[in-house]
Amino acid sequence: MEEEKASEVNNKYINLDEFHKNSGGTFDMNSLVPDMAKAEPCCMGIDEAGRGPVLGPMVYSTSYCPLSQDEKLKELGFADSKTLNEEQREGLFKTINENSQILGWITRVLSPNYISNEMLRRTKNNLNQISHDTAIWLIKSVLESGVNLQQVYVDTVGDPNKYQKKLELEFPQLEITVKAKADALFPIVSAASICAKVARDRVIQTWTFIEKVSFPTAYGCGYPSDPATKKWLADIVDKVFGFPQFVRFSWSTSKDILEKQCAPIEWYDIFF
C-alpha cells in the first residue's frame, strides 16, 4: 500500500500531458527551487536513464542541494536507481519531493524521435555529444534558476578525464567531478539517478502512440539484446512508413529490420 501511495503522490510532480501532445522533441520538468539552495553553497549531481534501449526516450536529470545537507542525503538512503526496483525508486522520489526545503531537481526527456533526428541529420550528433550537451544545459539551468552552485558531480559518458575538462572549460567557476559509477559514489548523483529513472518509467508506462494505431504491448525490456523487443520490432514495422516514434530508428537494430522488411525507395534529384 505504501508503494502505491508513493506512486500516486509522484503523479503531481511528473505531469506528461504536454509531452504526449508532442512527443517528438524534448520535454522539461522541474521542482521549485528551495530558498536554502539560493542562500547556501550547493552541489548538484547529473545522471541519465535509458541510454541503451532501442525503444523509448533517454532521460537526463539533475538533483541539487546545499553542501551542508550531505549527511542528510545519506540518511535518506539514496542509491543507484539501477540497483532498486520500481517501488523503491518511487518511494525515494517521493522522499526527494517531501524534502523540498533542501532538495531540488530538473529533468529533461529526450524523445526517441529527437535522438534519431540528431544522430541522422546532415551534421550528425552522436549519443555522447547529445549527452554532453544535455548535461551542459542542466548546469546552465540550475545556475539560471538562482541556485548558489559550487560543486558538480557527473556520471561519465565516454572518457571521464576528457569530459571533465570539457565541462571545466564551459564552467571555470565551478568545481566539477566526472566519475564512472558516480551514482554509486555520490548521494546527490544517486538522487538525480532516481529522478531520471522514475521519469523514464512513467513515460514508458503512459506512452501515447500518435500514429493512432493499436500496437501490441509485449515489446520486452526495450533493449536490442531482448528477443521479445526484436520480435516486436519485426512484427509491427510498416513496409512504407517504418516504425512509430516510440522507436529509435537510428539504432542498428531498427536499421537492419527496415532494410530487410521495408519496400525499397529511390530518390531522384532533378536539376534545372
Wavefront OBJ file of the C-alpha trace (Angstrom):
o trace
v 0.000 0.000 0.000
v 2.813 2.416 0.835
v 4.359 1.892 -2.622
v 1.004 2.627 -4.284
v 0.667 5.822 -2.274
v 4.158 6.913 -3.344
v 3.266 6.388 -6.993
v 0.047 8.371 -6.624
v 1.815 11.236 -4.844
v 4.524 11.338 -7.511
v 1.958 11.849 -10.282
v 1.603 15.506 -9.336
v 5.339 16.046 -9.839
v 5.540 14.227 -13.190
v 2.869 15.631 -15.490
v 3.387 14.362 -19.037
v 0.201 15.711 -20.633
v 2.047 18.295 -22.739
v 4.736 15.800 -23.723
v 2.167 13.349 -25.065
v 0.674 16.092 -27.239
v 4.044 16.464 -28.983
v 6.324 13.552 -28.194
v 8.787 14.203 -30.984
v 11.183 16.595 -29.261
v 12.409 17.281 -25.739
v 10.320 17.934 -22.649
v 11.377 19.530 -19.376
v 10.098 19.235 -15.808
v 11.386 20.764 -12.586
v 10.724 21.268 -8.902
v 10.565 24.589 -7.132
v 13.954 25.968 -6.078
v 14.469 25.689 -2.294
v 15.233 29.019 -0.630
v 18.129 27.336 1.145
v 19.669 26.470 -2.246
v 19.801 30.166 -3.116
v 21.285 31.186 0.212
v 23.898 28.456 0.800
v 26.675 26.955 -1.365
v 25.268 23.938 -3.240
v 26.245 20.810 -5.123
v 24.408 19.113 -7.966
v 24.545 15.648 -9.494
v 23.756 14.576 -13.066
v 22.713 11.138 -14.291
v 20.652 9.567 -17.078
v 18.287 6.669 -17.674
v 17.609 4.861 -20.935
v 20.823 5.400 -22.865
v 20.946 1.958 -24.486
v 17.361 0.890 -25.366
v 16.051 0.943 -28.927
v 12.628 1.887 -27.537
v 11.560 4.948 -25.575
v 13.321 8.134 -24.504
v 16.604 8.878 -22.821
v 16.028 10.955 -19.686
v 18.584 13.238 -18.055
v 18.134 14.618 -14.551
v 19.921 16.719 -12.008
v 19.297 16.977 -8.305
v 20.835 19.711 -6.177
v 21.048 20.704 -2.514
v 23.179 22.729 -0.064
v 26.586 21.269 0.762
v 25.585 21.373 4.425
v 22.987 18.633 3.759
v 25.396 15.906 2.598
v 24.896 13.758 5.694
v 21.135 14.231 5.432
v 21.231 12.798 1.907
v 22.999 9.693 3.177
v 20.422 9.297 5.928
v 17.614 9.448 3.367
v 19.073 6.325 1.744
v 19.760 7.265 -1.859
v 21.264 4.571 -4.042
v 21.885 3.990 -7.743
v 18.437 3.567 -9.310
v 19.602 0.531 -11.293
v 20.012 -1.419 -8.030
v 16.435 -0.669 -6.935
v 13.056 -1.985 -8.019
v 10.297 0.310 -9.256
v 8.553 0.571 -5.890
v 11.795 1.559 -4.144
v 12.537 4.212 -6.776
v 9.025 5.627 -6.446
v 9.464 5.761 -2.677
v 12.745 7.642 -2.937
v 11.377 10.094 -5.491
v 8.564 10.791 -3.024
v 11.249 11.341 -0.357
v 13.014 13.866 -2.620
v 9.834 15.887 -3.002
v 8.966 15.605 0.693
v 12.348 17.231 1.406
v 11.784 20.138 -0.993
v 13.185 22.574 1.570
v 16.664 21.208 0.799
v 16.365 19.306 -2.496
v 15.531 20.495 -5.998
v 15.579 18.758 -9.383
v 15.333 19.332 -13.136
v 14.567 16.622 -15.702
v 14.795 16.643 -19.495
v 13.100 13.918 -21.567
v 14.775 13.356 -24.946
v 12.284 11.564 -27.168
v 13.279 8.658 -29.443
v 12.433 10.849 -32.431
v 14.672 13.661 -31.176
v 17.589 11.263 -30.592
v 17.210 9.716 -34.048
v 16.990 13.077 -35.799
v 20.132 14.304 -34.032
v 22.067 11.164 -34.925
v 20.934 11.035 -38.574
v 20.930 14.706 -39.555
v 23.386 16.060 -42.145
v 25.757 17.281 -39.386
v 25.452 14.282 -37.094
v 25.416 14.369 -33.304
v 26.411 11.067 -31.717
v 24.888 9.888 -28.449
v 27.870 11.064 -26.400
v 27.575 14.582 -27.808
v 23.825 14.619 -27.137
v 24.537 13.538 -23.553
v 27.227 16.186 -23.041
v 25.015 18.921 -24.481
v 22.167 17.917 -22.174
v 24.418 17.921 -19.097
v 25.643 21.411 -20.020
v 22.025 22.547 -20.399
v 21.199 21.169 -16.939
v 24.107 23.021 -15.306
v 23.131 26.267 -17.037
v 19.518 25.775 -15.966
v 20.476 25.313 -12.317
v 22.664 28.425 -12.405
v 19.940 30.458 -14.137
v 17.398 29.391 -11.504
v 19.399 31.250 -8.847
v 20.983 28.253 -7.104
v 24.269 29.122 -5.358
v 26.075 26.342 -7.197
v 29.695 25.460 -6.383
v 30.193 21.735 -6.988
v 29.017 19.463 -9.824
v 29.190 15.657 -9.873
v 28.546 13.837 -13.143
v 28.234 10.184 -14.104
v 30.605 9.886 -17.035
v 29.801 9.413 -20.696
v 32.946 8.413 -22.542
v 36.375 9.216 -21.129
v 35.846 10.858 -17.709
v 39.005 12.985 -17.877
v 38.144 14.465 -21.278
v 34.535 15.001 -20.233
v 35.602 16.756 -17.031
v 37.975 19.065 -18.912
v 35.192 19.907 -21.358
v 32.851 20.894 -18.529
v 35.584 22.818 -16.718
v 36.209 24.898 -19.829
v 32.484 25.625 -20.062
v 32.117 26.414 -16.343
v 35.513 27.556 -14.965
v 33.874 28.964 -11.835
v 32.644 25.530 -10.679
v 34.328 22.535 -9.028
v 33.487 19.644 -11.357
v 33.993 15.923 -10.784
v 33.254 13.369 -13.510
v 33.449 9.721 -12.470
v 32.366 6.323 -13.717
v 29.590 4.933 -11.496
v 29.159 8.355 -9.882
v 25.602 7.345 -8.993
v 27.043 4.795 -6.576
v 29.704 7.172 -5.208
v 27.872 10.422 -4.541
v 24.418 10.661 -2.898
v 23.479 13.742 -4.937
v 24.088 11.811 -8.176
v 22.075 8.927 -6.756
v 19.193 11.349 -6.210
v 19.495 12.501 -9.833
v 19.514 8.864 -10.911
v 16.223 8.299 -9.075
v 14.611 11.312 -10.775
v 15.731 10.159 -14.222
v 14.612 6.551 -13.836
v 11.217 7.371 -12.310
v 10.535 9.872 -15.104
v 11.521 7.397 -17.813
v 9.406 4.633 -16.260
v 6.432 6.990 -16.274
v 6.971 7.986 -19.926
v 7.095 4.317 -20.970
v 4.032 3.408 -18.909
v 1.930 6.248 -20.310
v 3.253 6.367 -23.881
v 0.636 7.526 -26.385
v 1.150 6.444 -29.982
v 0.481 9.499 -32.137
v 0.187 7.186 -35.139
v -3.351 6.266 -33.995
v -2.543 2.580 -34.458
v -3.126 -0.094 -31.836
v 0.277 -1.701 -31.344
v 0.816 -4.788 -29.168
v 2.427 -4.013 -25.811
v 4.596 -7.119 -25.458
v 7.775 -5.306 -26.509
v 10.010 -6.685 -23.761
v 12.544 -4.520 -21.933
v 13.304 -2.347 -24.963
v 16.970 -3.296 -25.249
v 18.315 -4.572 -28.603
v 19.518 -7.798 -26.954
v 15.993 -8.757 -25.846
v 14.410 -11.318 -28.250
v 10.925 -10.022 -27.338
v 11.946 -6.489 -28.359
v 13.407 -7.699 -31.662
v 10.266 -9.715 -32.398
v 8.021 -6.746 -31.614
v 10.003 -4.517 -33.969
v 9.850 -7.093 -36.766
v 6.115 -7.649 -36.245
v 4.974 -4.015 -36.176
v 7.204 -2.451 -38.857
v 5.240 -0.911 -41.732
v 6.661 -1.636 -45.190
v 6.261 2.011 -46.217
v 6.231 4.125 -43.061
v 8.620 2.060 -40.918
v 8.312 2.458 -37.140
v 6.243 4.592 -34.768
v 8.006 7.409 -32.885
v 8.393 5.113 -29.887
v 11.327 3.508 -31.749
v 14.832 4.929 -32.140
v 15.240 4.416 -35.876
v 18.912 5.441 -35.696
v 19.784 2.196 -33.835
v 21.346 -0.588 -35.928
v 18.643 -2.981 -34.721
v 15.997 -0.762 -36.321
v 18.028 -0.101 -39.460
v 18.528 -3.817 -40.091
v 14.785 -4.508 -39.904
v 13.972 -1.540 -42.137
v 16.455 -2.737 -44.759
v 15.191 -6.320 -44.714
v 11.427 -5.832 -44.443
v 10.527 -2.455 -45.939
v 9.891 -1.505 -49.535
v 12.924 -0.011 -51.279
v 12.633 3.651 -52.214
v 14.638 5.511 -54.843
v 15.022 9.281 -54.636
v 15.755 11.267 -57.772
v 17.376 14.683 -57.835
v 16.045 16.999 -60.524
v 18.435 19.704 -61.682
v 17.267 22.768 -63.561
l 1 2 3 4 5 6 7 8 9 10 11 12 13 14 15 16 17 18 19 20 21 22 23 24 25 26 27 28 29 30 31 32 33 34 35 36 37 38 39 40 41 42 43 44 45 46 47 48 49 50 51 52 53 54 55 56 57 58 59 60 61 62 63 64 65 66 67 68 69 70 71 72 73 74 75 76 77 78 79 80 81 82 83 84 85 86 87 88 89 90 91 92 93 94 95 96 97 98 99 100 101 102 103 104 105 106 107 108 109 110 111 112 113 114 115 116 117 118 119 120 121 122 123 124 125 126 127 128 129 130 131 132 133 134 135 136 137 138 139 140 141 142 143 144 145 146 147 148 149 150 151 152 153 154 155 156 157 158 159 160 161 162 163 164 165 166 167 168 169 170 171 172 173 174 175 176 177 178 179 180 181 182 183 184 185 186 187 188 189 190 191 192 193 194 195 196 197 198 199 200 201 202 203 204 205 206 207 208 209 210 211 212 213 214 215 216 217 218 219 220 221 222 223 224 225 226 227 228 229 230 231 232 233 234 235 236 237 238 239 240 241 242 243 244 245 246 247 248 249 250 251 252 253 254 255 256 257 258 259 260 261 262 263 264 265 266 267 268 269 270 271 272
